[in-house]
Amino acid sequence: MTIQLGTSTYAVRFGWGDTPDGGWFIDIADIDGNPIIQGLPLTAGEDALQQFSYLNIGGEIRVETDGNALIEPTYDNLGSNGKVLFVTP
């Protein structure tokens, strides 16, 4: 899908790693599909973009379930009670 994050538009793809240490991840590309970040884990309680502040995306990507920022979304609930949030300062 394409989405605006901050002041720029990106192509994003979500995926599920079905392994014991897996979970949801995100790939972010520019609008032309050129990869910027690939396989970025979406971990509850953390800003997934923290280590990429130099990219100046303009906010944080966080996940939560049922409004609790410390509960990981599952394979079955992302998009319903599991959410991916883009938080701007």
Number of C-alpha atoms within 10 A of each C-alpha: 7 14 11 13 16 16 9 12 15 23 18 20 14 14 15 15 13 10 7 6 6 11 17 20 17 18 17 19 18 15 15 9 12 11 14 13 15 13 15 15 19 25 20 18 14 16 18 18 20 11 8 12 11 8 10 11 18 15 17 19 19 19 25 22 20 14 11 13 17 14 15 21 24 14 14 9 13 16 12 10 13 21 19 15 13 15 13 11 6
